[in-house]
């Protein structure tokens, strides 16, 4: 098998990069819509100047997501997806703790509830 020339190797690298960018551009609208759906419970969505503006319900910080693909917009979307992931993990952990507490409280006897001054239900 013959070795490839430097020009052939560079041409292959350029072709791989172009294929990657074409795929990223094709996937961008679906990623954006999925991120907007997932952010629905923790963010308030508005549209201003043809840009999606998502305001965090907890700290009122705003994040802007552009509907058109560019490398920069893709990075912004990636950062936002990571933020949504973190919020979902925190919410799941909070729910897990709540359910564990409720399970533990359900196991208490009437006398134990009275000793701990817990409401009767």
Order of alpha helices (4+ residues) and beta strands (2+ residues): alpha-beta-beta-beta-alpha-alpha
